[in-house]
Amino acid sequence: MGITVNRKNIFFKPKMDRVLARRFNLGPDRIKTIVGRVLGLSEEDKSALLSQILRNYARRHRSLLNVLERNFKLVVPVLKNLGINNEELSNVDRMLIGSYFTMEYSIEAAAYFNPSIVLSPDQSQIQETERRVLLSFRAVGEGHLSSIVFRSAVIDKNLDIRMDEVGVLLEKPKHIKNYRYKKVDFFEKLVQLHQPEDEIYRLIDEKFTETFIYDELVLFVKQLKTENELSHDSQVLMQQILWLASSHYEISYSLDTSVSERVIFPISDTEKNGIEDARFVRFISDKGAVTNYATYTAYDGRSILPKLLSTKDFVTFKMQPINGKIVGKGGALFPRKIKGKYAMLCREGGENSYIAFSDTLTNWQQEIELLVEPEYPWEFIQVGNCGSPLETPKGWLVITHSVGPMREYSIGALLLDLEDPRKVIGKLKKPLLFASEEERNGYVPNVLYSCGQIIHNNHLILPYAYSDQESTYATICLDELLSTLLEDS
């Protein structure tokens, strides 16, 4: 039996007018000069300039004055060194100074790709044959900085996706650092990153309490550096402690924002160069509770760190690192426990796909097991997953990506045993999808990639990106796909 793949003529494209107001970083000497120039203006010129700024930018940002005030406060320490009391400055002065240290950042200007899809927590105001869905994308802007953005949509009985209106007043979250760490878990991850000397390890162990929050950790590190003569290696370790601690955080957004206006932008040091390839999954606990998780890769310009995002409402999100054997890219969590354990697909060594099991979501200490390795010419370089497995009556359906000659990416499929997903019971002998002539040109040519799918109306809904530039989706009859997978095995 053949497989009919229906490429939909619906495209998910970036919007260049979706801009985020970010801090514009300049050195102390430049700040001093600029502030002096601003304060040297006449009151009339100051008012005219601020009116111009508000006229041109207020409609592009939610609460622009709050943004300018926030960025003004970031230069207050420099003002104090200049002998300027910020409390004596007028409101116009403060807003103007803040504007010179603010810049617009177009979050989707370079690429809009690697989509994932899950059912929305909100299933109101739709027809019985429809489902409301949330799509996530990896958005890339200036400097190849990646963030996570969302779109809300409705998929109907004909498998057509109707996108909701996209908001342009992007919202930065409230950053919450008061995560409570457990010393034993924190040290376990630290040792994986850096094997400390015995003496410094003893000092750290004595200083740190059994649990602590971020501010307490910063104090512990400061005390250790003050009270001891640390070697260069130990100084590096202190930096890595702060680096690792910054990877735990929570963010929340205002309820009066649409989901498309919530941008998960790099916050911690571990991800300052990007949040890459979030694979979302709707996870159902043994008691029936639903949580949306996403595995993603944090990148700081040198190192990668696998991380886990969790949310119930797509308003508040919790981020934390994944510890243990899963150290590579491409983690994809199964949507429920299997025989009492969490299960995850992962890639190790750059070319093979593995499976892992754990008693907890963030500590994966058991040995990972090889699942599949390159077999056919179109996957000789690499084979990995395209998102979390989908549960079907015939087995766990895994959409895969493979890399072949000319670094050409294609999309395939596996079928794993429901009771023991270490067993591969089906694998396609030919790709489901490879780049068409229209899809092969872009930022990274000849690449098709997906980070998550759903099943709707007995069809696989497969959103995918082409050439790391834009995204679309295809639909495939589930019965045809499963039958072919079993026939090819």
Residue pairs with C-beta under 8 A, 6 or more apart in sequence:
1 480
1 483
1 484
1 487
2 480
2 484
3 432
3 476
3 477
3 480
3 481
3 484
4 476
4 477
4 480
5 432
5 433
5 474
5 475
5 476
6 159
6 474
6 475
6 476
7 436
7 472
7 474
8 159
8 160
8 161
8 472
8 473
8 474
8 475
10 160
10 161
10 472
10 473
11 470
11 471
11 472
12 112
12 115
12 135
12 137
12 151
12 163
12 463
12 470
12 471
12 472
12 473
13 112
13 470
13 471
14 108
14 109
14 111
14 112
14 139
14 470
15 108
15 166
15 168
16 106
16 108
16 109
17 60
17 168
18 106
18 107
18 108
18 149
18 166
18 168
18 170
19 60
19 61
19 104
19 105
19 106
19 107
19 170
20 104
20 105
20 107
20 170
20 172
20 263
20 265
21 61
21 64
21 67
21 102
21 103
21 104
21 105
21 172
22 102
22 103
22 104
22 105
23 71
23 74
23 101
23 102
23 103
24 71
24 100
24 101
24 102
24 103
25 101
26 34
26 101
28 78
28 81
31 75
31 78
31 101
32 78
32 82
34 97
34 100
35 75
35 78
35 79
35 82
35 84
35 97
35 100
38 46
38 93
38 96
38 97
38 100
39 84
39 93
41 49
41 96
43 92
46 92
46 93
46 96
47 92
49 96
50 92
50 95
50 96
50 99
53 95
53 96
53 99
54 64
54 65
57 64
57 104
58 64
60 104
60 168
60 169
61 67
61 169
61 170
62 169
62 170
62 171
62 257
62 261
65 95
67 98
67 102
68 94
68 95
68 98
68 99
68 102
69 94
69 95
69 98
70 98
71 98
71 99
71 101
71 102
72 86
72 94
72 95
72 97
72 98
72 101
73 98
74 101
75 97
75 101
76 86
79 86
80 86
86 94
89 97
105 141
105 142
106 141
106 142
107 139
107 141
107 147
107 149
107 170
107 263
107 265
108 139
108 140
108 141
108 149
109 140
109 141
109 142
110 140
110 141
110 142
110 144
110 443
111 138
111 139
111 140
111 443
111 468
111 469
111 470
112 137
112 138
112 139
112 140
112 465
112 469
112 470
112 471
113 137
113 138
113 140
113 449
113 465
113 466
113 468
113 469
113 470
113 471
114 137
114 138
114 276
114 277
114 449
114 450
114 451
114 465
114 468
114 471
115 135
115 136
115 137
115 450
115 451
115 452
115 463
115 464
115 465
115 471
115 473
116 135
116 136
116 278
116 279
116 280
116 294
116 387
116 450
116 451
116 452
116 463
117 133
117 134
117 135
117 136
117 280
117 452
117 453
117 454
117 461
117 463
118 133
118 134
118 280
118 281
118 282
118 292
118 452
118 454
119 131
119 132
119 133
119 134
119 282
119 454
120 131
120 132
120 133
120 134
120 152
120 314
121 290
121 292
121 312
121 313
121 314
122 132
123 131
123 132
124 132
126 132
126 154
127 156
127 157
129 156
129 157
129 457
130 154
130 155
130 156
130 157
131 154
131 155
131 456
132 152
132 153
132 154
133 152
133 153
133 154
133 155
133 161
133 454
134 150
134 151
134 152
134 153
134 259
134 280
134 314
135 150
135 151
135 152
135 153
135 463
136 148
136 149
136 150
136 278
136 280
136 294
136 451
136 452
137 148
137 149
137 150
137 151
137 471
138 146
138 147
138 148
138 275
138 276
138 277
138 278
138 451
139 146
139 147
139 148
139 149
139 263
140 146
140 274
141 147
144 273
144 274
145 266
145 273
145 274
146 266
146 274
146 275
146 276
146 299
147 263
147 264
147 265
147 266
147 274
147 275
148 263
148 264
148 275
148 278
148 294
148 296
149 260
149 263
149 264
150 259
150 260
150 262
150 314
151 163
151 164
151 166
151 259
151 260
152 163
152 164
152 258
152 259
152 260
153 161
153 162
153 163
153 164
154 161
154 162
154 164
155 161
155 162
155 456
155 461
156 162
157 457
159 456
159 457
159 459
159 461
159 475
161 473
164 258
164 260
165 258
165 260
166 260
167 257
167 258
167 260
167 261
168 261
169 257
169 261
170 261
170 263
171 253
171 254
171 257
171 261
171 262
171 263
172 263
172 265
173 251
173 252
173 253
173 262
173 264
173 317
174 251
174 252
174 253
175 249
175 251
175 267
176 249
176 250
176 251
176 252
177 213
177 214
177 215
177 246
177 249
178 213
178 214
178 215
179 213
179 214
179 248
179 249
179 250
179 320
180 211
180 212
180 213
181 211
181 212
181 213
181 214
181 217
181 245
181 248
182 210
182 211
183 205
183 208
183 209
183 210
183 211
183 212
184 210
185 323
185 362
185 363
186 208
186 244
186 245
187 204
187 205
188 323
188 363
189 244
189 321
189 323
190 196
190 237
190 240
190 241
190 244
192 323
192 324
192 327
193 240
193 244
194 236
194 237
194 240
196 204
196 233
196 234
196 237
197 231
197 233
197 234
200 230
200 231
200 234
200 237
203 224
203 228
204 220
204 224
204 241
207 220
207 223
207 224
208 217
208 220
209 216
212 220
214 245
214 246
214 248
217 241
217 242
217 245
218 242
218 245
221 238
221 241
221 242
224 230
224 238
225 235
225 238
230 238
242 269
243 269
243 270
243 300
244 270
244 321
246 267
246 268
246 269
246 270
247 268
247 269
247 270
247 271
247 298
247 305
247 307
247 319
247 320
247 321
248 319
248 320
248 321
249 267
249 268
249 318
249 319
250 316
250 317
250 318
250 319
251 264
251 267
251 316
251 317
251 319
252 315
252 316
252 317
253 261
253 262
253 315
253 316
255 315
259 314
262 314
262 315
264 275
264 309
264 317
265 275
266 272
266 273
266 274
266 275
266 298
268 298
268 319
269 300
270 298
270 300
270 303
270 305
270 307
270 321
271 298
271 299
271 300
271 305
271 307
272 300
272 301
273 299
273 300
273 301
274 298
274 299
275 296
275 297
275 298
275 299
276 296
276 297
276 298
276 299
276 329
277 296
277 297
277 329
277 330
277 451
278 294
278 295
278 296
278 309
278 451
279 294
279 295
279 296
279 330
279 331
279 332
279 333
279 385
279 387
279 388
279 451
279 452
280 292
280 293
280 294
280 387
280 388
280 451
280 452
281 292
281 293
281 294
281 332
281 333
281 334
281 335
281 387
281 388
281 452
282 290
282 292
282 335
283 290
283 291
283 292
283 293
283 333
283 335
283 336
284 290
284 335
284 336
285 291
285 336
285 337
286 336
286 337
290 312
291 310
291 311
291 312
292 310
292 311
292 312
292 314
293 308
293 309
293 310
293 333
293 361
294 308
294 309
294 310
295 306
295 307
295 308
295 309
295 322
295 331
295 332
295 333
295 344
296 306
296 307
296 309
297 304
297 305
297 306
297 307
297 329
298 304
298 305
298 306
298 307
298 321
299 305
304 328
304 329
305 321
306 321
306 322
306 326
306 327
306 328
306 329
306 331
307 319
307 320
307 321
307 322
308 319
308 320
308 321
308 322
308 361
308 362
309 317
309 318
309 319
310 317
310 318
310 361
311 317
311 318
320 362
321 362
322 331
322 362
322 364
323 362
323 363
323 364
323 365
324 356
324 358
324 363
324 364
324 365
324 366
325 348
325 356
325 364
325 365
325 366
325 367
325 368
326 344
326 346
326 348
326 356
326 364
326 368
327 348
328 346
328 347
328 348
328 349
328 350
329 347
329 384
330 345
330 346
330 347
330 384
330 385
331 344
331 345
331 346
332 344
332 345
332 346
332 385
332 387
332 388
332 389
333 342
333 343
333 344
333 361
333 388
334 342
334 343
334 344
334 345
334 388
334 389
334 396
334 421
335 388
335 389
335 390
335 391
336 391
337 343
338 357
338 419
338 421
339 419
341 357
341 358
341 359
342 357
342 358
342 359
342 360
342 361
343 355
343 356
343 357
343 421
344 355
344 356
344 357
344 358
344 364
345 353
345 354
345 355
345 356
345 371
345 385
345 388
345 389
345 398
346 353
346 354
346 355
346 356
346 368
347 353
347 354
347 382
347 384
347 385
348 354
348 368
350 382
351 373
351 374
351 381
351 382
351 383
352 370
352 371
352 372
352 373
352 374
352 383
353 370
353 371
353 372
353 373
353 383
353 384
353 385
353 400
354 368
354 369
354 370
354 371
355 368
355 369
355 371
355 421
355 422
356 364
356 366
356 368
356 369
357 366
358 364
358 365
358 366
369 422
371 414
371 416
371 422
371 424
372 383
372 400
372 414
372 424
372 427
373 383
374 380
374 381
374 382
374 383
374 402
375 383
375 427
376 402
376 429
377 404
377 405
378 402
378 404
378 405
378 408
378 410
378 412
378 430
378 431
378 434
379 402
379 403
379 404
379 410
379 412
380 403
380 404
380 405
381 402
381 403
381 404
381 407
382 401
382 402
382 403
383 400
383 401
383 402
383 403
384 400
384 401
384 402
385 398
385 399
385 400
385 401
386 398
386 399
386 400
386 401
386 411
386 449
386 450
386 451
386 452
386 453
386 464
387 399
387 450
387 451
387 452
387 453
388 452
389 396
389 397
389 398
389 416
389 421
390 396
390 397
390 398
390 399
390 453
390 454
390 455
390 460
391 397
391 418
392 455
392 478
392 482
394 415
394 426
394 482
394 485
394 486
395 415
395 416
395 417
395 418
395 425
395 426
395 482
396 415
396 416
396 417
396 418
396 421
397 413
397 414
397 415
397 460
397 481
397 482
397 485
398 413
398 414
398 415
398 416
399 411
399 412
399 413
399 432
399 450
399 453
399 460
399 462
400 411
400 412
400 413
400 414
401 409
401 410
401 411
401 412
401 448
401 449
401 450
402 409
402 410
402 411
402 412
402 431
403 409
404 410
406 446
407 446
407 447
408 434
408 435
408 446
408 447
409 434
409 435
409 446
409 447
409 448
409 449
410 431
410 432
410 433
410 434
410 435
410 448
411 431
411 432
411 433
411 434
411 448
411 449
411 450
411 462
411 464
412 427
412 428
412 430
412 431
412 432
413 426
413 427
413 428
413 432
413 481
413 485
414 424
414 426
414 427
414 428
414 485
415 424
415 425
415 426
415 427
415 482
415 485
415 486
415 489
416 422
416 423
416 424
416 425
417 423
417 425
424 489
425 485
425 486
425 489
426 482
426 485
426 486
426 488
426 489
427 485
427 488
427 489
428 484
428 485
428 488
429 488
432 462
432 476
432 481
433 448
433 462
433 464
433 474
434 448
435 446
435 447
435 448
435 466
435 467
439 448
439 466
439 467
440 446
440 466
440 467
441 467
442 466
442 467
442 468
442 469
442 470
443 467
443 468
443 469
444 467
444 468
444 469
445 467
446 467
447 465
447 466
447 467
447 468
448 464
448 465
448 466
449 464
449 465
449 468
450 462
450 463
450 464
450 465
452 463
453 460
453 461
453 462
453 463
454 461
455 461
455 478
458 477
458 478
458 479
459 475
459 476
459 477
459 478
460 475
460 476
460 477
460 478
460 481
461 473
461 475
462 473
462 474
462 475
462 476
463 471
463 472
463 473
464 471
464 472
464 473
464 474
465 471
466 472
